[in-house]
Amino acid sequence: MRLQLKSIPAAALLLAGPALAEDVEVHGVVSMYADDDATTVVSPRTRVTGRPNEDWAIWAGWAADVTTSASVDVTTSATPRSKAWDETRHEVFGSLSTTQGDVGASAGAVYSTEEDWESIGTFGGASVDLLQKNVTLSGRYGLSIETIGRAMDANFARPLTVHTGEAGFTQVLSPWAIGQISYTLTAAEGYQQSVYRYVPVQRSFSETVLPENHPSSRLRHAFTLRANQHLFSDSAIQGDYRLYLDDWGVLSHTVGLRYLIHFTPGLTLRLRARGYLQAGADFYRDEYASTDGTVPTFVSRDREISDLLGLLGGVKAAWRFDGLGPISYMEVDAKGDVFQYTYSDYSELAGRVGWVGEGGLGGGF
Amino acid sequence: MKKRIGTVLFAIGALTLLASCVRARPYQRERLAKPIMSLAGDPEEAVLEQHFFQAREGATGGYGTAGGGCGCN
């Protein structure tokens, strides 16, 4: 479902709220993921939105991730999970938003659970339009309280608390272009390693295997620039760049580029490409070695915090049909992406290739 | 790190001041109102995508979506 801005700009990104005029909207999507590292994920997601009047919107939904994996980092670990496993994560969420003149506000909550993880989150945000809606300032705060468990160990429970703050500045650049700059600060405190990964450490005459151990605190910064430019006919080009850095030493650059073209009546096609380049955490090593008998404080086998390169490209098509009797509109969309990750400092896996397919259906009444 | 954050905050402040000019009158925003010009895009797709990327990359944030715990252990 595409957002249609009732007032421009409204910084709907940070409020995450739809702005169509129908009283009730229903939207569902199913995403399917598969890669050559023996991992598949099916993710259904559905949301219902109600609008008691033009100023208020309420929505609630459910989502799930059904994962089957025999990933190399699991099968090479000497743990009860060192074989293919299945797991399902369930998530329920709800949110409320309002627009009063030039001011918007929203608040919501999310709860997710799986066999070895539980998360309770809440968030609130606000925005204000200035200068005849040429400028929008927005901000949001989120709190997530998580409990990390371990499969087949009912007595294992470790806490993790995550605070997230976001600030955004959106500017109409011209009748044809709009831009945004945003900053996200995330502070995490608690258990942040995998309970299933063990790390070999080579000593002078022996090898020690240690449980993975990451720092208990992590301060993360993300700076994002976005711009959309309307082109000839009914098309637009969208670009974004994100700089990310944290106090673990992870530094990354993300670049996204999208081209959208609208064909009447109701068909929109999107082509996109995304690149991600990451320098890994300071304490990450492909191999840990100790010549003086000491053991490193922090050890990791998490390839997601190693040096890596990610590339993704894909196409999406969306069809919108209006005026179908009691249904004011219906939208169908389909998406296909292919991706590749390359790990230059992870000897167990040089890279992985996969695809993501997604189909969605929505409507307003 | 603090110097970097200060630089970014200064840039945001400077941009705010520079934005004092009205760039488009209300009657000029027809193109900006189109769905293809939305900065937010499809909210359901955005949540799924950020969940996907956060489970496979070291970075997080910057795209304004909320979700439940990753459970990516």
Chai-1 contact restraints between the chains, C-beta under 6 A:
chainA,res_idxA,chainB,res_idxB,connection_type,confidence,min_distance_angstrom,max_distance_angstrom,comment,restraint_id
A,R2,B,P35,contact,1.0,0.0,6.0,A-B,restraint_1
A,L3,B,S38,contact,1.0,0.0,6.0,A-B,restraint_2
A,L3,B,A40,contact,1.0,0.0,6.0,A-B,restraint_3
A,Q4,B,P35,contact,1.0,0.0,6.0,A-B,restraint_4
A,L5,B,A33,contact,1.0,0.0,6.0,A-B,restraint_5
A,I8,B,R29,contact,1.0,0.0,6.0,A-B,restraint_6
A,I8,B,L32,contact,1.0,0.0,6.0,A-B,restraint_7
A,I8,B,A33,contact,1.0,0.0,6.0,A-B,restraint_8
A,A12,B,A40,contact,1.0,0.0,6.0,A-B,restraint_9
A,L13,B,L39,contact,1.0,0.0,6.0,A-B,restraint_10
A,L13,B,A40,contact,1.0,0.0,6.0,A-B,restraint_11
A,L13,B,G64,contact,1.0,0.0,6.0,A-B,restraint_12
A,L14,B,G64,contact,1.0,0.0,6.0,A-B,restraint_13
A,A16,B,P43,contact,1.0,0.0,6.0,A-B,restraint_14
A,H27,B,E44,contact,1.0,0.0,6.0,A-B,restraint_15
A,V29,B,E44,contact,1.0,0.0,6.0,A-B,restraint_16
A,S31,B,L48,contact,1.0,0.0,6.0,A-B,restraint_17
A,R45,B,E44,contact,1.0,0.0,6.0,A-B,restraint_18
A,R89,B,G71,contact,1.0,0.0,6.0,A-B,restraint_19
A,E91,B,G68,contact,1.0,0.0,6.0,A-B,restraint_20
A,V110,B,G68,contact,1.0,0.0,6.0,A-B,restraint_21
A,S112,B,G68,contact,1.0,0.0,6.0,A-B,restraint_22
A,S112,B,G69,contact,1.0,0.0,6.0,A-B,restraint_23
A,E114,B,G71,contact,1.0,0.0,6.0,A-B,restraint_24
A,W117,B,G69,contact,1.0,0.0,6.0,A-B,restraint_25
A,W117,B,G71,contact,1.0,0.0,6.0,A-B,restraint_26
A,S119,B,G68,contact,1.0,0.0,6.0,A-B,restraint_27
A,S119,B,G69,contact,1.0,0.0,6.0,A-B,restraint_28
A,F123,B,A66,contact,1.0,0.0,6.0,A-B,restraint_29
A,L131,B,V22,contact,1.0,0.0,6.0,A-B,restraint_30
A,Q132,B,V22,contact,1.0,0.0,6.0,A-B,restraint_31
A,N134,B,V22,contact,1.0,0.0,6.0,A-B,restraint_32
A,N134,B,R23,contact,1.0,0.0,6.0,A-B,restraint_33
A,V135,B,A19,contact,1.0,0.0,6.0,A-B,restraint_34
A,G142,B,A66,contact,1.0,0.0,6.0,A-B,restraint_35
A,E146,B,G69,contact,1.0,0.0,6.0,A-B,restraint_36
A,E166,B,G64,contact,1.0,0.0,6.0,A-B,restraint_37
A,F169,B,I12,contact,1.0,0.0,6.0,A-B,restraint_38
A,F169,B,L15,contact,1.0,0.0,6.0,A-B,restraint_39
A,Q171,B,A19,contact,1.0,0.0,6.0,A-B,restraint_40
A,V172,B,R23,contact,1.0,0.0,6.0,A-B,restraint_41
A,V172,B,A24,contact,1.0,0.0,6.0,A-B,restraint_42
A,L173,B,R23,contact,1.0,0.0,6.0,A-B,restraint_43
A,S174,B,R23,contact,1.0,0.0,6.0,A-B,restraint_44
A,P175,B,A24,contact,1.0,0.0,6.0,A-B,restraint_45
A,P175,B,Q28,contact,1.0,0.0,6.0,A-B,restraint_46
A,W176,B,R31,contact,1.0,0.0,6.0,A-B,restraint_47
A,I178,B,L32,contact,1.0,0.0,6.0,A-B,restraint_48
A,Q180,B,L39,contact,1.0,0.0,6.0,A-B,restraint_49
A,T184,B,G61,contact,1.0,0.0,6.0,A-B,restraint_50
A,T184,B,G62,contact,1.0,0.0,6.0,A-B,restraint_51
A,T186,B,T60,contact,1.0,0.0,6.0,A-B,restraint_52
A,T186,B,G61,contact,1.0,0.0,6.0,A-B,restraint_53
A,S194,B,N73,contact,1.0,0.0,6.0,A-B,restraint_54
A,V195,B,N73,contact,1.0,0.0,6.0,A-B,restraint_55
A,A222,B,G61,contact,1.0,0.0,6.0,A-B,restraint_56
A,A222,B,G62,contact,1.0,0.0,6.0,A-B,restraint_57
A,F223,B,V8,contact,1.0,0.0,6.0,A-B,restraint_58
A,T224,B,G62,contact,1.0,0.0,6.0,A-B,restraint_59
A,R226,B,L39,contact,1.0,0.0,6.0,A-B,restraint_60
A,N228,B,M37,contact,1.0,0.0,6.0,A-B,restraint_61
A,H230,B,R31,contact,1.0,0.0,6.0,A-B,restraint_62
A,H230,B,M37,contact,1.0,0.0,6.0,A-B,restraint_63
A,A236,B,I36,contact,1.0,0.0,6.0,A-B,restraint_64
A,A236,B,M37,contact,1.0,0.0,6.0,A-B,restraint_65
A,R242,B,G62,contact,1.0,0.0,6.0,A-B,restraint_66
A,Y244,B,A59,contact,1.0,0.0,6.0,A-B,restraint_67
A,V250,B,G58,contact,1.0,0.0,6.0,A-B,restraint_68
A,S252,B,A59,contact,1.0,0.0,6.0,A-B,restraint_69
A,L260,B,I36,contact,1.0,0.0,6.0,A-B,restraint_70
A,H262,B,I36,contact,1.0,0.0,6.0,A-B,restraint_71
A,Y276,B,E57,contact,1.0,0.0,6.0,A-B,restraint_72
A,Q278,B,G58,contact,1.0,0.0,6.0,A-B,restraint_73
A,E304,B,G58,contact,1.0,0.0,6.0,A-B,restraint_74
A,I305,B,G58,contact,1.0,0.0,6.0,A-B,restraint_75
